[in-house]
């Protein structure tokens, strides 16, 4: 009788552990499946490391970075930042253009620090024929911004692009960022 009771306890323990493990790993698995449609750029050799320098972006200033797209369907850009204890109500404008001096943006949007921790992701409708073309993205604080926000920069690791501060090219520097291409046929990850 005791032996049968131990078998039941083991059965329920194993069943519970198995179900718990299954449901514990199920959400990350679905997140992984969702990300299979994204391909990260492989031509930027910028490391997201804490030893990178930081530039503070204040109200009235603009930072930007140019780059050459390596693939078609450019659809997302991630920019590494340091927000510290900054005001979470502050908003910033993101613009994607062909070059820093275009008056019209290809893509434009705003983001709030409420939804950003270390990396801001700017997702937009894919640009189908982006491969080989030069693009420029910029970030600018909205007028209600109270405190500067830090963006990481690295030494000039990007031969096909330039870092801009207030529309002035900054020598030997690049923003720390990633470029993503939307593609449901290929499932590869490449770091920039």
N, C-alpha and C positions, 0 to 999 in steps of 0.2 A: 504494500500500500504506500509506503514512504517513497519507494522507487518510482512509482507512477506519478506521484505528486511532484517530485523533482523534475521528471520529464516534462510535465505540463508547464512548470515554471521556466524551464530552459526554452521550451517552445515559444512561450509568450515573450520571453526576454529577447530571443533571436528575432522573432517577428517584429516586435516593437523597434529594436535596433535597426533592422532592415528598412522598415517604413520610415523611421526618422531619418536615416541616411539618404534614402531616396528623395524625400521632400526637402532635405537640406541642400542637396546638390541640383535639384530640378530648376530653381530660378536662375542660377548662374549658367546652366546649360542653355536655357532659352535666351539669355542675354548673348551668349556666344553665337547662337544661331542667327540672331538679329544682326550681329556685327559681321557676318560672313559676306555681306554685300559690299563691305568697304575695303578698299585697297589703299594702304598708306604709301606715300611717295617714298622712293628709295634713293633719290639723288641728293638729298640734303644730309650732310654728315654733322648735324648739330645735336649735341647731347643735352638732355634735360637734367642737368646736374646743378647742385647747389653752389658750385664754385663759379658759376657764371656771374657776370656783373649785372647790375640792376639799374634801370633808368626810371625815374619818377615822372609820371605823366600828370600834369596839373591842368586845371581849367584853362581853356584858351590854347592849349598845345595839342599837337597831333603827332602820333608815331605811325610809321608805316614800313612796309617791307615789299620789295619787288622780288619776283621769282619767275622761272620758266616752268610751265607745267609739263610733266613727263608723261601724262596720260590724258585720255579723253574722259569726259564726264566729271570734271572738277566739281565737287559738291560740298566740301567741308574743309574748314581751316581751324586748327586748334592753336591757341597762343598761350604760352606759359607766362604766368603772372604771380605776383606776390601781393596779396591783399591785406595781410596782417589783420589788424582790428579795424579796418576801414569801415566807414558808414555804408551799411548794406542797402540804403535807399538810393545811392548814387547810380546814375545811368550813363552808359557810354554808347557811342554810335560806331558801328562797323560799316565800312564801305569797301567794295571790291571794284577796281577799275582796271583799265588797260595800262595806265601809267599814272604817276603821281600828279600830273598836270591836267588830266582830263576833268572837265567840269561835270560830266554825267557819270554816275556810278552804274556799273552793271548789276550789282547786287547791293542792297543796303538794309540795315536793321539796327535795332538797339538791344542792349542787354543790361540787366541789373546785377549788382553784386550779390543779391539775394540768392541767385542761382549759380554762382561761381565760387569755387574754392581756390584751386591752384591753376586751373586751365579753363579758358573760355573757348567754347566750341561754337563756331558760326556755320550753321548748316543752311544750304540754299538749294534751289532747283539746279540740277546738274547742267553744266555747260558742255554740250555734246562734242564740240570740235576744239577742245582746249589744248590738246597735245601740241607742244612746241611753241605755244604762245606765251608772251610775257604778261604777267598780271601784277597788280599792286593792291595790297590791302592796307587800310588805315584804321586807326582807332582814335576816337576823340571824345573827351568828357562832355557830357551835356551841361548846360548852364547851371543846373542845380547841384553839381558835384562840389563837395566841400573839401575833401582831402585827396592828395595825390595817390595814384595807384602805381605800384612797381611792376615793370615788365623786364624779363630776363633777356640779356643780350650776350652773345658769345663773340669770340674773335672771328674774323672774316672766314667762315667755313663754307660759304655759299658763293662759288665763283660766278653764278649766273643771276645774282640778285644783289640788292643794296638795301641798307637800313636808312630810314629817313626820320629825322626829328624836325618838326615844323617845316616840312617839305624841303629840308636841306639834307643832302646826302652826307652820311656820317662814314668816314673812312674806316676800314678794317673792322667793321662790326656788322652783326646780323641779329635780328630778333630770334628767339628760340620758339619755333613753331613747327607744326606738321600740316601736311596737305593730304587730303583724302579724295579718292576718286570712287564714284559709284559704279559698281560693276557686279552684276549678279552671276556672271559666268565664271569668274576667277575668284579664288579664295586664298589670297596671299597677304602676308603682313610684311611691310618694309618700313623701317624707321628712317626718319630724316634727321 
